[in-house]
Amino acid sequence: MTVETDQPGWEVDPDDEWGVAVIATVGRQLKLRREAVGMRAAEFGVAVGYGEDLVYKVEGGKRIPRQEYLDRADGVLGAGGLIAATWEDVKKVRYPKRVRELGKLEGKAAEIGIYECNSVHGLLQTPEHARALMEAAQPPYSADDVQRMVAARMARQSVFEREPTPSIHFVLEEAPLRRPVGGRMVRQQQLERLLEVGSLNHVSLQVMPTDTDAHPGVDGKIELLKFPDGTAVGRSDGAFNGRPTAEPRDLRILELRYGTIRAQALPPRESLAFIEELLGET
């Protein structure tokens, strides 16, 4: 088998204690089974299609293995499905801790309100749009990190399909919708995605025209999540040091700002018509 040069997993976030523990445990299991059958790391690497150095990284808990790697290892080591089964634990920590926590909150919320000023919000992005944004970052991410972050962002979009369905409200600025992120075809696909999501009966999507007067969102994005038990959490780039807050007084401020923004933006039906016009210009 030809040895692949691609890395078999993602870097482990050292600040993610649970993730570090899970990946270290899986790595030890892989090493013990490899040594039990008398196979050297280099030999094992050739068998599974990865380099010796990367085998050591996975076994040492420095890399998060992908499902394909675990499946190949299971077959090579004759583990009878035991190694492949560790994917159920690995997949819970494969995305960064911050993304996992955000995804958990979105997965529990009964109502989600979002104002995004500088880009199309992550819950609305196509994979191609997300990848173009991440590849433009400075300092640049590795190709492996970009793939991981795109996958994490797409996984969050399952919020549109879960039951019970949450009520989701978006307000997007006009300028990012006009920016040709990723080129003409990627922008066209992104606008089509906005129309698709905006047409869902539990989603409200509004556009804030560029020629609108000043509004409370000029300081940055706003996020409000309300839960079935009556609790809520919110954050804003321009308030409370950008940190999430559950304080009733802070939430009232964010709700006032978000309500004002929604009132100044185009209504949902006009917003979809506006996006259709932009699509016609591509």
Rosetta blueprint (number, residue, H / E / L):
1 M L
2 T L
3 V L
4 E E
5 T L
6 D L
7 Q L
8 P L
9 G E
10 W E
11 E E
12 V L
13 D L
14 P L
15 D L
16 D L
17 E H
18 W H
19 G H
20 V H
21 A H
22 V H
23 I H
24 A H
25 T H
26 V H
27 G H
28 R H
29 Q H
30 L H
31 K H
32 L H
33 R H
34 R H
35 E H
36 A H
37 V L
38 G L
39 M L
40 R L
41 A H
42 A H
43 E H
44 F H
45 G H
46 V H
47 A H
48 V H
49 G L
50 Y E
51 G L
52 E H
53 D H
54 L H
55 V H
56 Y H
57 K H
58 V H
59 E H
60 G L
61 G L
62 K L
63 R E
64 I E
65 P E
66 R L
67 Q H
68 E H
69 Y H
70 L H
71 D H
72 R H
73 A H
74 D H
75 G H
76 V H
77 L H
78 G L
79 A L
80 G L
81 G L
82 L L
83 I L
84 A H
85 A H
86 T H
87 W H
88 E H
89 D H
90 V H
91 K H
92 K H
93 V H
94 R L
95 Y L
96 P L
97 K H
98 R H
99 V H
100 R H
101 E H
102 L H
103 G H
104 K H
105 L H
106 E H
107 G H
108 K H
109 A L
110 A L
111 E E
112 I E
113 G E
114 I E
115 Y E
116 E E
117 C L
118 N L
119 S L
120 V L
121 H L
122 G H
123 L H
124 L H
125 Q L
126 T L
127 P H
128 E H
129 H H
130 A H
131 R H
132 A H
133 L H
134 M H
135 E H
136 A L
137 A L
138 Q L
139 P L
140 P L
141 Y L
142 S L
143 A H
144 D H
145 D H
146 V H
147 Q H
148 R H
149 M H
150 V H
151 A H
152 A H
153 R H
154 M H
155 A H
156 R H
157 Q H
158 S H
159 V H
160 F H
161 E L
162 R L
163 E L
164 P L
165 T L
166 P L
167 S E
168 I E
169 H E
170 F E
171 V E
172 L E
173 E E
174 E H
175 A H
176 P H
177 L H
178 R H
179 R L
180 P L
181 V L
182 G L
183 G L
184 R H
185 M H
186 V H
187 R H
188 Q H
189 Q H
190 Q H
191 L H
192 E H
193 R H
194 L H
195 L H
196 E H
197 V H
198 G H
199 S L
200 L L
201 N L
202 H L
203 V E
204 S E
205 L E
206 Q E
207 V E
208 M E
209 P L
210 T L
211 D L
212 T L
213 D L
214 A L
215 H L
216 P L
217 G L
218 V L
219 D L
220 G L
221 K L
222 I E
223 E E
224 L E
225 L E
226 K E
227 F L
228 P L
229 D L
230 G L
231 T L
232 A E
233 V E
234 G E
235 R E
236 S E
237 D L
238 G L
239 A E
240 F H
241 N H
242 G H
243 R L
244 P L
245 T E
246 A L
247 E L
248 P H
249 R H
250 D H
251 L H
252 R H
253 I H
254 L H
255 E H
256 L H
257 R H
258 Y H
259 G H
260 T H
261 I H
262 R H
263 A H
264 Q H
265 A L
266 L L
267 P L
268 P H
269 R H
270 E H
271 S H
272 L H
273 A H
274 F H
275 I H
276 E H
277 E H
278 L H
279 L H
280 G H
281 E H
282 T L
